[in-house]
Amino acid sequence: AGSIPKAFGKVGPQKLQSRVIRLFFMQYCYILYSPSRDTFYVGSTSLDPQERLERHLSAYYGSRKFTSRFKDWKIFHFINCETLSQATKIERHIKKMKSKKYIRNLKLYPELSTKLLSKYKDS
């Protein structure tokens, strides 16, 4: 039988499986920007942000959704998260701020994203 790489430490099978899955699937909190409307869209996903953007642009999620109304969305910023739960909590935090300035500052000051990751770290 093979041995478990030291990077995984001494953990139970469920924790080990979780760590292995995270190696292959990143989770993201992402922010899109529409220049024509000067508006932001905040979401969370397990897809690559570029793939998620393409889905929004193609009305993959339906023609009545908010992002389908505009076709000039661009990825403004994204945060690599450890779990989808963490990404969702960060998404909610950003939405609760209701501030374009806060969103712009996330991009300008990377330490803000680091603080969010720390604040919403899953145990």
Backbone bond lengths (Angstrom), bond angles and torsions (degrees), N, CA, C in turn:
res aa  C-N    CA-C-N  psi(-1)  N-CA   C-N-CA  omega(-1)  CA-C   N-CA-C  phi
1 A - - - 1.455 - - 1.524 109.56 -
2 G 1.332 116.08 145.29 1.458 121.04 179.24 1.514 111.21 -76.93
3 S 1.283 115.98 164.14 1.459 119.56 179.07 1.525 109.59 -101.94
4 I 1.319 115.48 158.40 1.458 122.00 179.84 1.527 108.36 -82.58
5 P 1.334 117.72 129.46 1.461 119.70 179.21 1.531 111.10 -57.58
6 K 1.337 116.65 144.95 1.465 121.98 -178.42 1.520 112.35 -59.04
7 A 1.315 118.24 -26.76 1.470 121.66 -179.07 1.520 111.69 -59.26
8 F 1.344 117.38 -24.30 1.456 120.72 -178.16 1.523 112.19 -89.27
9 G 1.325 117.69 -14.60 1.460 121.02 178.16 1.518 111.97 64.76
10 K 1.334 115.08 -168.99 1.465 120.38 178.21 1.512 108.66 -94.46
11 V 1.327 115.88 100.85 1.464 121.63 -179.79 1.508 109.37 -136.47
12 G 1.323 115.53 161.27 1.460 121.12 177.58 1.514 111.22 -72.01
13 P 1.329 117.01 169.79 1.474 121.73 -177.02 1.530 114.03 -59.22
14 Q 1.341 118.29 -39.12 1.469 119.30 -179.38 1.523 111.39 -68.06
15 K 1.319 116.54 -42.83 1.466 120.95 179.07 1.528 109.64 -64.39
16 L 1.335 116.49 -40.63 1.459 121.32 178.88 1.526 110.01 -62.18
17 Q 1.326 116.97 -46.27 1.462 120.90 179.39 1.523 110.26 -60.19
18 S 1.328 117.22 -42.51 1.464 121.72 178.71 1.524 111.06 -60.00
19 R 1.325 117.22 -43.42 1.464 121.05 -179.72 1.521 111.59 -67.24
20 V 1.325 117.10 -38.22 1.464 120.92 178.52 1.526 109.87 -65.63
21 I 1.330 117.10 -43.75 1.461 121.04 179.80 1.527 110.19 -60.86
22 R 1.350 117.74 -42.13 1.456 120.84 -179.93 1.520 112.39 -62.66
23 L 1.333 117.46 -27.39 1.462 119.96 177.74 1.526 111.15 -64.72
24 F 1.315 116.79 -32.21 1.458 121.29 -174.07 1.525 113.67 -99.86
25 F 1.315 117.63 -23.88 1.452 120.81 -176.44 1.523 109.85 -127.81
26 M 1.315 115.94 108.18 1.456 119.88 175.97 1.521 108.52 -80.80
27 Q 1.294 115.23 154.86 1.458 122.34 175.04 1.527 106.02 -116.58
28 Y 1.301 116.56 147.65 1.458 119.74 -174.67 1.524 111.68 -137.73
29 C 1.298 115.24 146.14 1.456 122.69 160.42 1.530 102.75 -104.94
30 Y 1.319 116.78 127.18 1.463 119.03 -175.17 1.518 110.60 -128.23
31 I 1.323 114.23 153.48 1.463 120.93 179.13 1.521 107.98 -127.90
32 L 1.328 115.65 124.28 1.462 122.02 176.01 1.527 108.07 -102.35
33 Y 1.329 114.76 153.70 1.465 120.12 178.34 1.522 109.50 -131.58
34 S 1.335 115.85 135.40 1.461 122.39 175.71 1.528 107.93 -111.50
35 P 1.353 117.58 107.67 1.467 120.21 179.98 1.534 113.31 -61.88
36 S 1.333 117.60 -36.76 1.464 119.44 -177.39 1.524 112.35 -65.01
37 R 1.314 117.45 -30.23 1.465 122.20 179.73 1.526 112.93 -107.08
38 D 1.319 116.24 -4.35 1.466 121.88 -176.10 1.528 110.31 46.93
39 T 1.322 114.46 52.62 1.462 119.83 -178.23 1.525 110.80 -135.69
40 F 1.322 114.73 156.68 1.459 121.75 -179.79 1.521 110.03 -113.16
41 Y 1.309 115.26 154.32 1.467 122.68 172.30 1.519 106.43 -129.02
42 V 1.323 117.70 129.70 1.459 122.75 -178.99 1.518 108.46 -114.79
43 G 1.338 116.30 132.45 1.457 120.80 178.92 1.515 111.21 -148.18
44 S 1.325 115.53 176.20 1.465 121.02 175.38 1.520 107.58 -133.62
45 T 1.332 115.88 150.21 1.460 119.75 -173.90 1.517 111.55 -161.14
46 S 1.321 114.84 159.57 1.462 120.42 170.88 1.529 109.90 -101.70
47 L 1.323 116.32 -1.20 1.467 121.27 176.28 1.521 109.76 -84.68
48 D 1.313 116.44 159.63 1.451 121.17 170.80 1.537 107.74 -60.42
49 P 1.330 119.17 136.41 1.474 120.27 -177.94 1.529 114.08 -53.78
50 Q 1.326 118.34 -36.33 1.470 120.44 178.72 1.527 110.90 -65.48
51 E 1.334 116.63 -41.10 1.464 120.34 178.05 1.530 110.22 -65.33
52 R 1.328 115.87 -40.44 1.468 119.44 178.53 1.531 110.36 -63.53
53 L 1.326 117.31 -41.89 1.463 121.41 177.34 1.530 110.20 -58.65
54 E 1.324 116.57 -46.50 1.472 120.50 -179.74 1.527 110.97 -59.54
55 R 1.319 117.08 -37.57 1.463 120.13 177.52 1.525 110.94 -65.81
56 H 1.332 116.75 -40.79 1.466 119.19 177.43 1.527 110.34 -62.94
57 L 1.316 117.20 -43.91 1.467 121.22 -177.79 1.521 112.57 -66.53
58 S 1.322 117.78 -28.70 1.465 121.22 -177.81 1.530 112.57 -92.40
59 A 1.329 117.59 6.88 1.470 123.12 -178.27 1.534 111.09 59.58
60 Y 1.312 116.65 30.27 1.467 122.99 178.00 1.523 110.98 -54.32
61 Y 1.322 116.94 -34.72 1.456 121.77 -177.13 1.530 112.85 -90.41
62 G 1.330 116.53 5.34 1.458 121.15 177.82 1.514 111.66 116.13
63 S 1.317 115.45 150.29 1.464 120.37 -175.92 1.526 112.41 -81.22
64 R 1.329 118.15 -6.03 1.456 120.71 -179.44 1.527 112.17 -100.57
65 K 1.294 116.70 -0.67 1.469 120.71 -179.38 1.525 110.28 -76.04
66 F 1.337 115.26 155.42 1.464 122.25 -176.80 1.525 112.21 -54.24
67 T 1.327 117.38 -46.20 1.468 119.50 -174.69 1.520 112.87 -72.12
68 S 1.322 118.17 -18.43 1.469 119.64 -179.07 1.529 111.74 -76.48
69 R 1.327 117.39 -12.35 1.471 121.17 -178.57 1.526 112.81 -72.30
70 F 1.324 116.53 -25.84 1.462 121.41 -177.46 1.514 109.30 -124.76
71 K 1.324 117.14 145.59 1.470 120.43 -175.76 1.529 112.74 -114.05
72 D 1.325 116.46 13.92 1.466 118.20 -177.69 1.540 112.67 -112.94
73 W 1.327 116.79 23.69 1.465 120.16 179.41 1.520 111.21 -61.63
74 K 1.314 115.34 141.87 1.464 122.42 175.23 1.523 107.52 -135.07
75 I 1.313 116.33 151.49 1.460 118.84 175.33 1.521 107.05 -71.29
76 F 1.319 115.37 121.22 1.461 120.91 179.38 1.533 110.08 -91.68
77 H 1.331 115.32 -44.64 1.464 120.23 -176.36 1.520 107.98 -163.96
78 F 1.317 116.48 151.36 1.465 119.12 170.38 1.519 109.12 -146.88
79 I 1.336 114.10 156.51 1.463 121.86 -178.48 1.521 107.65 -122.21
80 N 1.330 116.95 124.15 1.464 121.58 175.03 1.515 108.66 -73.92
81 C 1.313 116.83 123.10 1.463 121.84 -178.65 1.525 110.16 -114.92
82 E 1.329 115.74 160.88 1.462 120.49 -179.92 1.524 111.70 -79.65
83 T 1.334 117.04 -35.62 1.463 120.96 -178.21 1.529 109.40 -137.11
84 L 1.320 115.43 161.87 1.459 119.27 176.81 1.528 109.78 -67.48
85 S 1.315 117.33 -32.41 1.461 121.73 176.52 1.530 110.34 -60.06
86 Q 1.324 117.23 -45.28 1.460 121.65 178.45 1.530 109.89 -63.23
87 A 1.326 116.77 -44.22 1.471 121.00 179.84 1.524 110.99 -60.76
88 T 1.328 117.04 -40.47 1.463 121.69 -179.74 1.520 111.26 -67.67
89 K 1.325 116.76 -39.29 1.472 120.26 178.26 1.529 110.66 -65.13
90 I 1.320 116.45 -40.62 1.465 120.01 178.13 1.527 110.08 -66.88
91 E 1.332 116.64 -41.15 1.476 120.72 176.04 1.527 110.33 -55.90
92 R 1.337 117.27 -48.89 1.460 121.41 -179.49 1.540 111.31 -61.48
93 H 1.332 115.46 -40.92 1.463 120.28 179.11 1.530 110.58 -59.18
94 I 1.323 116.05 -48.01 1.467 120.75 -178.85 1.529 110.36 -62.93
95 K 1.324 117.09 -42.80 1.460 120.61 179.87 1.527 111.71 -64.16
96 K 1.329 116.59 -38.24 1.466 120.20 179.52 1.526 112.11 -65.75
97 M 1.321 117.04 -26.25 1.463 120.55 179.40 1.532 110.92 -67.12
98 K 1.339 117.43 -28.97 1.471 122.91 179.10 1.525 111.65 46.78
99 S 1.334 115.82 49.64 1.457 119.40 -174.11 1.524 111.93 -143.62
100 K 1.324 116.02 119.09 1.468 120.45 174.53 1.521 109.96 -65.00
101 K 1.323 116.04 -35.93 1.463 119.70 179.69 1.528 110.47 -63.25
102 Y 1.329 117.41 -41.82 1.465 121.14 178.01 1.533 109.99 -61.01
103 I 1.324 116.45 -44.89 1.463 120.93 179.93 1.535 110.30 -62.45
104 R 1.310 116.74 -44.15 1.473 119.40 178.40 1.528 111.11 -64.06
105 N 1.331 116.59 -36.31 1.463 120.56 178.66 1.535 111.86 -68.04
106 L 1.328 117.53 -29.95 1.471 120.07 175.71 1.525 110.81 -57.88
107 K 1.325 115.11 -38.44 1.462 119.78 179.50 1.529 111.50 -77.04
108 L 1.312 116.68 -38.73 1.472 121.24 -178.13 1.528 112.99 -71.69
109 Y 1.324 116.25 -35.27 1.467 121.08 -174.46 1.524 110.30 -121.85
110 P 1.337 118.04 91.77 1.469 121.85 -177.01 1.528 113.82 -55.53
111 E 1.330 117.48 -24.81 1.463 119.48 -179.65 1.529 112.19 -64.80
112 L 1.334 117.69 -23.11 1.465 120.05 175.58 1.523 110.90 -65.61
113 S 1.321 116.25 -42.03 1.466 120.02 177.42 1.517 110.67 -65.38
114 T 1.328 116.67 -39.49 1.463 121.20 178.54 1.526 110.35 -61.58
115 K 1.332 116.94 -41.46 1.470 120.84 178.29 1.523 111.10 -64.52
116 L 1.332 116.76 -40.41 1.477 119.76 177.57 1.522 111.05 -62.69
117 L 1.334 116.40 -42.95 1.462 120.25 179.08 1.524 110.83 -60.87
118 S 1.314 116.49 -40.18 1.457 121.42 179.20 1.529 111.21 -69.26
119 K 1.321 116.71 -44.44 1.464 121.60 -178.56 1.523 112.35 -61.64
120 Y 1.335 116.31 -38.92 1.461 121.16 -175.53 1.532 112.93 -106.59
121 K 1.314 116.68 27.21 1.460 120.96 179.00 1.528 109.23 -69.04
122 D 1.333 116.20 128.83 1.466 120.92 176.95 1.518 108.77 -75.15
123 S 1.322 116.67 140.30 1.466 119.08 -179.88 1.508 111.67 -92.06
